[in-house]
């Protein structure tokens, strides 16, 4: 082949390569979100964990039924059995007006959920930055940590009377008590997350000429992220605990108020219904945080690997 013809063929081949649109094979494309979730479900079903969990729940329910309705053990004489609870919970005409078909039941649920959402978001917005700065700047930690450690051990029930005096309405006082419980846990876990980062990463960033804001956003925040989400899961559970305590004393609606009112009016099935509802809502909210954490951790891993 002549040199001119060879150069023309090379040029034509390069132009064809530029005009061609690269396509990934089907097996190399990034999986969709629902495909990832489906694969996780299939993997979980191949393990013994879900079956052992179901067996544990059924065993607990069987023991509860035997102790309350068959054996009637001394400590369980006044505790309603699962049949009585289910009869009230799934009845179209409940004796105590609390069932899945009554609107007041969902009004109590929404009142508690709305308070949790407000308190948890406020605790996250304030607690995470405070913990990050306390772990990043030693001077700021020395200034704020003594006060933080002085107020953190105070039980949440001790804050309820003060909250009632501080805020005019019962709603704000309940949210304030719930916020405090989540705030302390979130801040402390974020602080521990920053302190767990190896000093080597800070030295490497400084040697590469990184500025303080670059170190904060690219070293401190990603490094503390696992601790932050662990703290958020713990603070969510603690928020429900503080919420029930606040609603029992200062609330007029909510699951905590429903539990206390059922106890005072001898509505034992309603008490169990509210407790089970609280357990389900707490599990669901924690699972939601874990799902968000997994997504952000995947994004972090892809960013580092890329």
Beta strands, then each sheet from edge to edge (+ up, - down):
end
